[in-house]
Amino acid sequence: MAAPILYYWAPCATCSVVVNYANEKGIELDKRDVEQVAPYEELLALGGDANLIPYLHDAGQLIQGNDEIIAYLEQR
C-alpha cells in the first residue's frame, strides 16, 4: 500500500504539526514540497490551493488542515 501523500512547505510551522505527528507515530508519508513545481502542479490538479497547506491525498481523498489530517491518520 502506498504511503499517503502530504503536500506541504518544509519551512511552514503549520505543516510541521502534521510532519511531527507522523514521525512520532511512525506513520510513513510521501512528503511533497509545494515550493517545487511538480508537487505544486499536482496539488492544483487535485483541486487544492497551495496557500492553504497542508493537504493529505490518500485513497482518492484530498484532506486539508492539520486537525482533519491528524484525525484521518488516527483512523487509518
N, C-alpha and C positions, 0 to 999 in steps of 0.2 A: 504494500500500500504506500502510495506516495505521501510525502510529508506535506502538510498544509502550507500554502504559500503566504508569507507575510510581506505585504507591501509597506515599506516604512522608509524613514530617512535616518541614517545612522546617528547624526548628532541630535536628533529630536528627543527631548526629555519625555514627552508624552509617549512616544513609541517605545522608549526604553522600559516602560512599565510592563508591556507585553513580552518583550525580549527577556527581561529579568525573570518574569513569572515562568516562562517556558524553560529557561535554564535551570531554575530552582526545582521544577517538577520533572526535569528530564524529558521534556517534550521536544521532539525534533521539528524544526520549522525550516522551510526553504525561504530564507530571507532575501528579499529583492529590494534594493535601494532605489527609490523613485528619482533620485538625483541623476541616475543613469538613464539614457534614452530608452533602451529596450524595456526595462521594467515600467517606466513611466507610460509608455505607449500601451503595454499590456494592461495596466490598470485602467487607462482611459477606455480601451476596447471592452473591458468588463463592465463599464458604467461607473467606475469610481472617479473620485476627484482627489488629485494629489495634494490639494490644500487641506484635506480632511483626514489625513493618515493618522493612525494605521488602519489597514484593511487586511482581512484574512480571507483567502479564497480556498475553499475546500468543498468537495462533493457538489460542485456546481453552484455553491452559495458564495456571495460576497458579503462579508460581515464587516461593519465599520465601528470603530471606537473600542477603547480599552475594556470597558465593562462588558460589552457584548462579546468581544473576542475571548476574554477570560472565561465568561460563562459557557461559551461554546466549547472551549478546550476542556473545561471541567466535566462536561457531559460526554465528551468524545471517547 
